[in-house]
Amino acid sequence: MPIRARNATPVQAHEDYGFFGPDSVTWRVWRYPTSLTVGFQRAVVIEELDPALIAAVDASGGVRSRPRTRYDRTLCYFARVAFGDTRTTSKAADVLVKVHSKAIGIEPLSGNRYDANDPHSQLWIHLTAWHSILYAYERYGPGKLSPEDEARYWADCVTAAELQTCDPDDVPRTREEIQEYFETMRPRLSGSEAAQSMMDFLLDGKVMFPPMPRLLTPLMWTINKTMRIATIATMPRWMRKMAGVRQSRVTDVLIRPVMRISFILAHANRHVELAILGLMSPSTRTVMEPIFLDVPPERAETLTPAQAQARYGYDKPSEAHLEWRERQQQRILGGEAPSDAGLVESESLLGAMAS
């Protein structure tokens, strides 16, 4: 039953608690305002160092032509995984396989074929997101988790991987394993001209916020600059070098108390948090509103991805839409335009494609 928020707009309850629930470490970490701001910005910036991913991003052109839409839809998907009900999130994960089937081509640096549904590409995206969210929480939020809670967090990360085409068995289970993963990936990453250009573009907070009145230009410049500094400060030196960005250690230190205080103030009022989130990502607000306003779900239960897929009739993402993906590949490699049916289907789940 819908519950009305302070502004009298009905808030629709989720069907269930999703895959993690209110007692999970995932809800605690991802619920803090560091997650969907600096954490998410860090993730999408670092992702671009993967040659296959930047090739797909460059080929589509969508990030530059409609950055707000892409930001809104991507953030909405990750919010659904962490907080959404199992039925809707399972459907979103299933449709995303069809959406990604359009991103196939030849990576120009190596000449190898790339595929957005490739398990290794999906693992990179998945881990940069979950690691970045936790790192931002530690640096600008309440601080490090206890060893027990961190173990629970990485266990949740494994669970969430079941909603991607990657193999959950490949997901690190500890801080040491995630560090080993990034060291293993390091030789495979590239600070190409395309990657550096896209990373610089995504470090600009304008991709997160809609056009503002001219009167607010100084304020927005300050917010954008602060976010850029805060995000760069979370990146290791070797990543900064690959990205072609410079920032002093003094700046890294000085930005920390500024961001910690800012996030404490934002987190003090859930309506302020919702307003900021709605400004940044309207589609994500619809996912988060029941969580922020403590609207109970219709059923107080959680499911595993496997249980949800069985209940609602979806294949594991790695096994989903194989014929569709093959047809898309034949179209693309044959010089034809791929079908946009998956994108159209995704709009009701992730937000409209139009800017």
TASUL-V452071 format. One record per residue. N is the residue number from 1. PHI is phi in radians with two decimals (NA if undefined). Layout:
# TASUL-V452071
n=N phi=PHI
n=N phi=PHI
This chain:
# TASUL-V452071
n=1 phi=NA
n=2 phi=-1.11
n=3 phi=-2.02
n=4 phi=-1.51
n=5 phi=-1.40
n=6 phi=-1.01
n=7 phi=-1.49
n=8 phi=1.23
n=9 phi=-1.47
n=10 phi=-1.07
n=11 phi=-1.88
n=12 phi=-1.43
n=13 phi=-1.17
n=14 phi=-1.24
n=15 phi=-1.23
n=16 phi=-2.65
n=17 phi=-1.46
n=18 phi=1.39
n=19 phi=-1.67
n=20 phi=-2.24
n=21 phi=1.60
n=22 phi=-1.16
n=23 phi=-1.59
n=24 phi=-1.42
n=25 phi=-1.20
n=26 phi=-1.02
n=27 phi=-1.09
n=28 phi=-1.11
n=29 phi=-1.29
n=30 phi=-1.26
n=31 phi=-1.31
n=32 phi=-1.28
n=33 phi=-1.13
n=34 phi=-1.15
n=35 phi=-1.20
n=36 phi=-1.54
n=37 phi=-2.09
n=38 phi=-1.10
n=39 phi=-1.03
n=40 phi=-1.24
n=41 phi=-1.06
n=42 phi=-1.01
n=43 phi=-1.08
n=44 phi=-1.22
n=45 phi=-1.25
n=46 phi=-1.11
n=47 phi=-0.91
n=48 phi=-1.17
n=49 phi=-1.29
n=50 phi=-1.38
n=51 phi=-0.98
n=52 phi=-1.17
n=53 phi=-1.17
n=54 phi=-1.16
n=55 phi=-1.11
n=56 phi=-1.17
n=57 phi=-1.11
n=58 phi=-1.12
n=59 phi=-1.14
n=60 phi=-1.29
n=61 phi=1.29
n=62 phi=-1.20
n=63 phi=-1.12
n=64 phi=-1.44
n=65 phi=-1.39
n=66 phi=-2.52
n=67 phi=-1.07
n=68 phi=-1.11
n=69 phi=-1.14
n=70 phi=-1.11
n=71 phi=-1.10
n=72 phi=-1.07
n=73 phi=-1.21
n=74 phi=-1.17
n=75 phi=-1.10
n=76 phi=-1.07
n=77 phi=-1.10
n=78 phi=-1.13
n=79 phi=-1.15
n=80 phi=-1.11
n=81 phi=-1.05
n=82 phi=-1.36
n=83 phi=-2.21
n=84 phi=-1.27
n=85 phi=-1.27
n=86 phi=-1.18
n=87 phi=-1.16
n=88 phi=-1.16
n=89 phi=-1.18
n=90 phi=-1.09
n=91 phi=-1.16
n=92 phi=-1.08
n=93 phi=-1.12
n=94 phi=-1.16
n=95 phi=-1.18
n=96 phi=-1.09
n=97 phi=-1.06
n=98 phi=-1.20
n=99 phi=-1.08
n=100 phi=-1.21
n=101 phi=-1.15
n=102 phi=-1.33
n=103 phi=-1.59
n=104 phi=-2.29
n=105 phi=3.10
n=106 phi=-1.94
n=107 phi=-1.34
n=108 phi=-1.15
n=109 phi=-1.24
n=110 phi=-1.79
n=111 phi=1.42
n=112 phi=-1.45
n=113 phi=-1.38
n=114 phi=-2.01
n=115 phi=-2.62
n=116 phi=-1.07
n=117 phi=-1.54
n=118 phi=-1.02
n=119 phi=-1.00
n=120 phi=-1.23
n=121 phi=-1.14
n=122 phi=-1.17
n=123 phi=-1.14
n=124 phi=-1.04
n=125 phi=-1.10
n=126 phi=-1.08
n=127 phi=-1.31
n=128 phi=-1.09
n=129 phi=-1.20
n=130 phi=-1.16
n=131 phi=-1.20
n=132 phi=-1.13
n=133 phi=-1.06
n=134 phi=-1.19
n=135 phi=-1.13
n=136 phi=-1.12
n=137 phi=-1.09
n=138 phi=-1.20
n=139 phi=-1.40
n=140 phi=-2.02
n=141 phi=-2.03
n=142 phi=-1.15
n=143 phi=1.97
n=144 phi=-1.18
n=145 phi=-1.35
n=146 phi=-1.18
n=147 phi=-0.95
n=148 phi=-1.16
n=149 phi=-1.22
n=150 phi=-1.15
n=151 phi=-1.08
n=152 phi=-1.15
n=153 phi=-1.09
n=154 phi=-1.23
n=155 phi=-1.14
n=156 phi=-1.13
n=157 phi=-1.07
n=158 phi=-1.11
n=159 phi=-1.03
n=160 phi=-1.10
n=161 phi=-1.11
n=162 phi=-1.19
n=163 phi=-1.64
n=164 phi=-2.01
n=165 phi=-1.47
n=166 phi=-1.35
n=167 phi=-1.55
n=168 phi=-0.97
n=169 phi=-1.15
n=170 phi=-1.54
n=171 phi=-1.42
n=172 phi=-1.03
n=173 phi=-1.91
n=174 phi=-2.46
n=175 phi=-1.06
n=176 phi=-1.13
n=177 phi=-1.22
n=178 phi=-1.19
n=179 phi=-1.14
n=180 phi=-1.11
n=181 phi=-1.07
n=182 phi=-1.16
n=183 phi=-1.18
n=184 phi=-1.17
n=185 phi=-1.30
n=186 phi=-0.87
n=187 phi=-1.17
n=188 phi=-1.59
n=189 phi=-1.53
n=190 phi=-2.53
n=191 phi=-1.57
n=192 phi=-1.16
n=193 phi=-1.02
n=194 phi=-1.13
n=195 phi=-1.15
n=196 phi=-1.09
n=197 phi=-1.11
n=198 phi=-1.23
n=199 phi=-1.12
n=200 phi=-1.10
n=201 phi=-1.11
n=202 phi=-1.34
n=203 phi=-1.35
n=204 phi=-1.48
n=205 phi=-1.07
n=206 phi=-1.11
n=207 phi=-1.24
n=208 phi=-1.66
n=209 phi=-2.00
n=210 phi=-1.27
n=211 phi=-1.00
n=212 phi=-1.95
n=213 phi=-0.98
n=214 phi=-0.99
n=215 phi=-1.06
n=216 phi=-1.61
n=217 phi=-0.94
n=218 phi=-1.06
n=219 phi=-1.13
n=220 phi=-1.17
n=221 phi=-1.08
n=222 phi=-1.13
n=223 phi=-1.08
n=224 phi=-1.07
n=225 phi=-1.13
n=226 phi=-1.13
n=227 phi=-1.09
n=228 phi=-1.07
n=229 phi=-1.06
n=230 phi=-1.12
n=231 phi=-1.23
n=232 phi=-1.06
n=233 phi=-1.09
n=234 phi=-1.54
n=235 phi=-1.57
n=236 phi=-1.10
n=237 phi=-1.02
n=238 phi=-1.19
n=239 phi=-1.24
n=240 phi=-1.07
n=241 phi=-1.10
n=242 phi=-1.14
n=243 phi=-1.37
n=244 phi=1.30
n=245 phi=-2.02
n=246 phi=-2.16
n=247 phi=-2.82
n=248 phi=-1.28
n=249 phi=-1.14
n=250 phi=-1.11
n=251 phi=-1.10
n=252 phi=-0.98
n=253 phi=-1.27
n=254 phi=-1.20
n=255 phi=-1.29
n=256 phi=-1.09
n=257 phi=-1.13
n=258 phi=-1.05
n=259 phi=-1.26
n=260 phi=-1.07
n=261 phi=-1.16
n=262 phi=-1.04
n=263 phi=-1.28
n=264 phi=-1.08
n=265 phi=-1.14
n=266 phi=-1.13
n=267 phi=-1.32
n=268 phi=-1.25
n=269 phi=-2.37
n=270 phi=-1.14
n=271 phi=-1.24
n=272 phi=-1.16
n=273 phi=-1.02
n=274 phi=-1.12
n=275 phi=-1.10
n=276 phi=-1.13
n=277 phi=-1.11
n=278 phi=-1.10
n=279 phi=-1.20
n=280 phi=-1.36
n=281 phi=-2.61
n=282 phi=-0.99
n=283 phi=-1.18
n=284 phi=-1.22
n=285 phi=-1.02
n=286 phi=-1.11
n=287 phi=-1.31
n=288 phi=-1.51
n=289 phi=-0.98
n=290 phi=-1.10
n=291 phi=-1.26
n=292 phi=-1.12
n=293 phi=-1.71
n=294 phi=0.98
n=295 phi=-1.45
n=296 phi=-1.18
n=297 phi=-1.30
n=298 phi=-1.15
n=299 phi=-2.29
n=300 phi=-1.47
n=301 phi=-2.46
n=302 phi=-2.10
n=303 phi=-2.26
n=304 phi=-1.45
n=305 phi=-0.98
n=306 phi=-1.11
n=307 phi=-1.11
n=308 phi=-1.16
n=309 phi=-1.08
n=310 phi=-1.19
n=311 phi=-1.16
n=312 phi=-1.78
n=313 phi=1.43
n=314 phi=-1.95
n=315 phi=-1.36
n=316 phi=-1.00
n=317 phi=-0.91
n=318 phi=-1.13
n=319 phi=-1.93
n=320 phi=-1.52
n=321 phi=0.95
n=322 phi=-1.12
n=323 phi=-1.16
n=324 phi=-1.04
n=325 phi=-1.11
n=326 phi=-1.15
n=327 phi=-1.14
n=328 phi=-1.07
n=329 phi=-1.09
n=330 phi=-1.10
n=331 phi=-1.09
n=332 phi=-1.14
n=333 phi=-1.23
n=334 phi=-1.58
n=335 phi=1.56
n=336 phi=-1.68
n=337 phi=-1.33
n=338 phi=-1.27
n=339 phi=-1.26
n=340 phi=-1.72
n=341 phi=-1.04
n=342 phi=-1.12
n=343 phi=-1.09
n=344 phi=-1.08
n=345 phi=-1.12
n=346 phi=-1.34
n=347 phi=-1.08
n=348 phi=-1.25
n=349 phi=-1.80
n=350 phi=-2.11
n=351 phi=1.91
n=352 phi=-1.20
n=353 phi=-1.32
n=354 phi=-1.20
n=355 phi=-1.21
